[in-house]
Structure formats: C-alpha cells, structure tokens
Amino acid sequence: MAQIAQIKKIQKLLSRWYARHKRALPWRKTRDPYAVWISEIMLQQTRVDTVIPYFKRWMKRFPTMQSLAKAGEEEVLKHWEGLGYYSRARNLHRAAKQIASSGTKFPDSKEALLALPGIGKYTAGAILSIAFDQREPLVDGNVFRVFARLFNIHSDIEALSTRKKIWGLASAFVPEKNPGDFNQALMELGAAICVPGAPRCLLCPVRSLCEGFQQSDPSRLPVFKVKKKIEPFSGWMFLAEHNGRYLIQKRPEGQVMGGLWEFPSKMEGALETPEKLVWRHLKLRGDAQELPGKIKAAFTKFRGDYRIAHIRLKNLGMRKTQVHEQWILPQEAGKYTFSAPSRKLLRLLKGPTFFPPKAEAPLAQAGTLFFK
C-alpha cells in the first residue's frame, strides 16, 4: 500500500495539474446528481467527444429525472441511438421511474444507489464524490491503467485480486477535501496523458513518483493475460420491398441490441443466393439484386461484413406479418431506433448511389433518394 507522504504528494501534484488542464466539459458545469449520473452512464465505454452532443441533446429533452421517468421507452432509445450498449439507456429509464415513483429526492447513499438498475461501484462513487462531495473512490478503465503504471503492477488487470488491490489504492488516495475533483483528475490523467499504448510520460505531473516509469516500460502496462477471441463472419442484409414499403424487424429483448429495429440480416450464407436465404429465413420470394458496397459490423465476439440484397416482392403469399415486424415507407425510418448495422445501411441509402426504382434500370441511373 502507498505511504501517506507519497499519497499526499500525488494528491497535490495531480490536483494542481487538473485545475490548470481540465477540459471544459458540459457535465462539469453542474453538480446536479441527475446530470452527473447521465454523463457517467454515457461515458461508459464511449469516447468523450462522442458523448458531448448526446449529453446536450439528452439534457435538453430530459432535463430532470421526472421528465425522463415520464417518457416512453421508444423515445428514450431514440435519443440514445448511436451510443450503443442500449441496456444503459433502459436502465437509466427504469431507475428514473423507480426513483420518481418513490417520491424521494435523488439517492445520496451508496446502498440506495447500488440498489438501482445499471449502477455499480464505479457509478455510485462518481455520483457520491462529484455531486455530494462524499469521500468515495471510483475506478474505471482509465483509473485501472493509471494505478497499474503508477505502482508497476504486472498481474493480470482482469484478475479479481488485481482489481481488489487497485480499488484499495483508489480508496486510500481519495482526499477529504474535493474528492470529486480528485477522482476526475485521475480519470483525466488516464484520458489525456496516461493513455493506452504509448503514454505521454514527459507531460505527466506525477512522472517522478511513477514506479512504472522509473522501473519498467509503462507502455506494456496494464497486463491483459487473456485475449478475447474474435470470430469473423460474412452475411447478408435484406431490403425486402413490397408496394413501396420495406420490412424491418425488432430484435428480441435479452439479445444483443435487443428492442432495436433492423433490416432483416443473417451472419451467414456467404455462398448462398439471397433469394434462397430470404426464403429460408423470411419465407418470402422475389427477384434479388445485390447492391454495391458492404456494411461492416463489430459485435462482442464477431467482426465481419454484410452484403446487401434488394428483394422485390411480387406478393406476400400466405405469409402473415409477425408482431415484431413492420412494413414502413422510407420517410418513416426516422421514427424507429435502428441497430448500428442498419443505421449504416440507412446512411448508405441516402448517398449518391442507390438502387434504382426499377430493377432493370442500371445503377448508374439511380437518382431518387428514398430514405430521407
């Protein structure tokens, strides 16, 4: 464990650096626990530059916890569209309704916060220290990396023992005065200086006290001993058209991107014709035309791309539209919250190259942008 003198010196150097170099971020202009909560959930596994416009739009539409609690889930997901990990938005919505229904103010204790959906040790520590000025630690990916380098920790960063050790260090370092500022300083150091790969050690305010810098190669820290295996895939996305409307499907709850809408797709069938695939999976028959371009997609365990098939359906036969399906006009697409691959397809369809109104017309003659 760090010595008291070492802790005091790091606190002083880091706090001084943060006061001079912290970024002017919109959520740092308030100590409203609701705003702090929203920002911290958005920032999980998402870059700051990406979060800023989302945070501003969210706070304009849902300025209070009560306004979020009263909103419908579809609208909440639409305002989250593009941030990914949609369970975060659903948990925000559920927690807001839970707090609002109790008729109490925003929780200001660790026990009460941890009882809410989507709030763990990190988020609770952020809210309590930043909004309520309580001496609580927080450890995110940036802070894990900072402490692994600061104390030259070579054990697997994913190991429970390593994580417990770093949480202990974080607890010891949180000062009595301005704990929120210090916690944010740690995160800022990890985001701006102690970055993954090649840290900017020459700019680090605590370089002289960093054991990783003095004794080792900080670029090799933290250590990840188990690498995630990523499987490749090659599949199809289908634009199934009937009487000017296009088929979209809602993904089942509990699955990846559950509750979001998408154009039908399959992460398989690279060697099959789209006509066969659309019949096998959708029980629809029609003339198929492959469109130019591919849709790249990345999931937790898979990386690959989808080819795009436009299927013109002469009729629906005996097939009935399922409860999780809709046939939409192009101009209605903006009403739905789409999965990331389908949003990419929508952007592609808005571009200069689009499938023609008639299948026999050459692609070069395409001029009508259907999806606006």
SVG drawing of the C-alpha trace seen along z (x, -y; Angstrom):
<svg xmlns="http://www.w3.org/2000/svg" viewBox="-52 -26 66 48">
<polyline fill="none" stroke="black" stroke-width="0.4" points="0.0,0.0 1.2,-3.5 2.8,-5.6 1.0,-8.6 3.7,-11.0 3.5,-9.6 -0.3,-9.8 -0.2,-13.4 2.4,-14.4 0.5,-12.7 -2.8,-14.3 -1.2,-17.7 0.6,-17.4 -2.4,-15.8 -5.0,-18.3 -2.8,-21.2 -2.4,-19.8 -6.2,-19.1 -7.0,-22.7 -4.9,-24.0 -5.6,-21.5 -9.0,-20.0 -11.3,-20.1 -14.3,-22.3 -17.0,-19.6 -20.7,-20.3 -21.3,-18.0 -18.6,-19.7 -20.6,-22.9 -23.0,-21.4 -23.1,-19.2 -26.7,-18.2 -26.6,-14.4 -29.0,-13.7 -26.7,-15.3 -23.6,-13.6 -25.4,-10.3 -26.4,-10.7 -22.9,-11.8 -21.2,-8.9 -23.5,-6.3 -23.0,-7.8 -19.2,-7.8 -19.0,-4.1 -17.1,-2.5 -17.7,-5.7 -15.3,-8.5 -15.8,-11.9 -16.0,-13.6 -18.8,-11.3 -20.7,-11.8 -20.8,-15.6 -23.5,-16.1 -25.6,-13.2 -25.4,-14.7 -26.5,-18.1 -29.5,-16.7 -30.5,-14.4 -30.5,-17.2 -32.5,-19.4 -35.2,-16.8 -34.9,-15.2 -33.7,-18.0 -34.9,-16.3 -35.3,-12.8 -39.0,-13.3 -39.1,-14.1 -37.1,-11.0 -39.4,-8.9 -42.5,-10.1 -41.0,-9.4 -41.8,-6.3 -39.0,-3.7 -39.0,-4.2 -38.3,-7.9 -35.6,-7.2 -33.9,-4.7 -34.2,-7.1 -32.3,-9.8 -29.6,-7.1 -29.4,-5.9 -25.8,-5.6 -24.2,-5.3 -24.5,-1.5 -24.9,0.7 -28.6,-0.1 -29.1,1.6 -27.6,-1.5 -30.5,-3.6 -33.1,-1.1 -31.5,-1.0 -31.5,-4.8 -35.2,-4.8 -36.0,-2.1 -34.0,-3.8 -35.6,-7.2 -39.1,-5.6 -38.1,-3.8 -36.8,-7.0 -39.8,-9.1 -42.3,-6.5 -40.8,-6.5 -41.4,-10.3 -37.9,-10.8 -35.0,-13.0 -32.1,-11.7 -30.4,-9.0 -27.3,-10.2 -26.1,-6.9 -24.1,-4.1 -26.6,-1.5 -29.5,-3.3 -27.6,-3.9 -26.4,-0.3 -30.0,0.8 -30.9,-1.0 -30.6,0.8 -27.4,0.1 -25.5,-1.5 -22.4,0.3 -19.5,-0.7 -17.9,-3.0 -21.1,-5.0 -22.0,-5.2 -18.6,-6.5 -18.8,-9.1 -22.2,-10.4 -21.4,-10.5 -18.0,-12.2 -18.8,-14.6 -22.4,-15.6 -22.5,-15.0 -18.8,-15.7 -18.5,-12.4 -15.2,-10.6 -15.9,-7.7 -13.5,-6.1 -14.2,-5.3 -12.3,-3.1 -12.9,-2.9 -10.6,-1.7 -8.6,-4.9 -8.0,-4.6 -7.1,-0.9 -4.4,-1.9 -3.1,-4.8 -2.7,-2.8 -1.2,0.2 1.5,-2.1 1.9,-4.3 2.6,-1.2 4.2,1.0 1.5,3.7 2.3,6.6 -0.5,9.0 -3.4,9.6 -5.6,6.5 -8.7,8.6 -7.9,10.8 -10.2,10.3 -7.1,9.9 -5.7,7.1 -8.9,5.3 -9.4,5.5 -5.9,4.2 -6.5,1.2 -9.8,0.4 -7.9,0.4 -5.4,-2.1 -8.1,-4.3 -9.8,-4.4 -6.6,-5.4 -6.0,-8.2 -9.4,-10.0 -8.9,-13.1 -11.4,-14.5 -11.5,-17.8 -12.9,-18.0 -13.0,-14.2 -14.9,-14.6 -12.3,-16.8 -9.5,-14.4 -11.4,-11.4 -12.0,-13.4 -8.3,-14.3 -7.4,-10.6 -9.8,-9.9 -8.5,-13.0 -4.9,-11.8 -5.8,-8.4 -7.7,-10.0 -5.2,-12.7 -1.8,-11.6 -1.6,-8.0 -3.3,-6.8 -3.3,-3.2 -0.4,-2.0 2.2,-4.9 1.6,-7.1 2.8,-10.7 5.1,-10.4 7.0,-13.6 3.8,-15.6 2.7,-13.6 2.5,-15.7 3.3,-12.6 6.1,-11.1 8.7,-11.4 6.6,-9.2 5.5,-6.7 7.1,-3.3 6.2,-2.1 8.1,-5.0 11.1,-4.6 11.4,-0.8 9.7,0.6 8.1,-0.2 4.7,-1.8 3.5,-1.2 3.4,2.5 1.0,1.9 -1.6,2.9 -1.2,6.6 -4.0,8.5 -3.3,12.2 -6.4,13.5 -7.2,12.1 -10.7,12.2 -11.2,14.4 -13.0,12.7 -14.7,14.7 -15.0,13.5 -18.3,13.6 -19.8,12.8 -23.5,12.4 -26.4,10.6 -28.7,7.7 -32.0,7.6 -34.0,4.7 -37.3,6.6 -39.7,4.3 -43.4,4.7 -45.6,2.0 -43.0,-0.7 -42.7,0.4 -39.7,2.1 -39.6,4.8 -38.0,4.1 -37.8,6.3 -37.5,5.7 -34.7,7.6 -35.8,9.8 -35.3,8.5 -32.4,10.0 -30.3,10.4 -27.5,8.1 -29.2,4.8 -32.5,6.2 -35.5,4.0 -33.9,2.2 -35.2,2.3 -33.2,3.6 -33.5,4.7 -33.5,8.5 -30.0,9.9 -28.1,13.1 -24.5,13.6 -24.2,16.5 -24.9,17.5 -21.9,16.0 -22.1,18.8 -25.9,18.9 -28.0,16.7 -30.1,14.0 -33.3,15.5 -32.6,18.8 -31.7,17.1 -34.7,14.8 -37.0,17.7 -35.3,19.9 -35.4,17.2 -38.3,14.9 -40.5,17.2 -40.6,14.6 -40.0,14.9 -38.9,12.2 -36.3,11.0 -33.0,10.2 -30.3,7.7 -27.1,7.2 -26.3,3.6 -22.8,2.0 -20.9,1.7 -20.8,3.7 -21.9,3.0 -19.0,3.6 -20.2,4.7 -18.5,5.4 -20.0,7.3 -18.6,8.5 -17.4,11.8 -17.7,11.2 -16.2,9.0 -17.2,9.0 -19.4,7.5 -22.8,7.9 -23.5,7.9 -26.7,6.0 -29.6,7.5 -32.6,5.7 -35.5,8.1 -38.6,7.0 -41.6,9.0 -44.5,9.5 -46.7,10.6 -46.5,11.9 -48.2,15.2 -49.7,16.7 -47.1,15.1 -48.5,13.0 -46.6,10.1 -45.3,11.1 -45.8,9.0 -42.1,8.0 -42.2,6.7 -43.3,3.6 -43.6,2.6 -42.5,-1.0 -42.3,-3.8 -38.9,-5.2 -39.8,-8.5 -40.9,-6.7 -37.5,-5.4 -36.7,-8.3 -39.4,-7.2 -37.6,-4.0 -34.4,-3.3 -32.2,-1.1 -29.3,1.1 -25.8,-0.1 -25.5,2.0 -29.0,0.9 -28.1,-2.7 -25.1,-2.3 -27.3,-0.9 -29.7,-3.9 -26.7,-6.3 -25.6,-4.3 -29.0,-4.5 -29.0,-8.3 -25.8,-8.6 -25.4,-9.3 -25.5,-5.6 -28.9,-3.9 -30.8,-1.1 -33.0,-2.2 -36.8,-2.5 -37.0,0.3 -34.8,3.4 -34.0,3.5 -32.6,-0.1 -28.8,-0.4 -27.4,-1.5 -25.8,-4.5 -29.2,-6.0 -30.2,-6.0 -31.2,-9.4 -34.1,-9.2 -33.0,-9.1 -35.8,-7.1 -34.6,-7.2 -34.6,-10.8"/>
</svg>
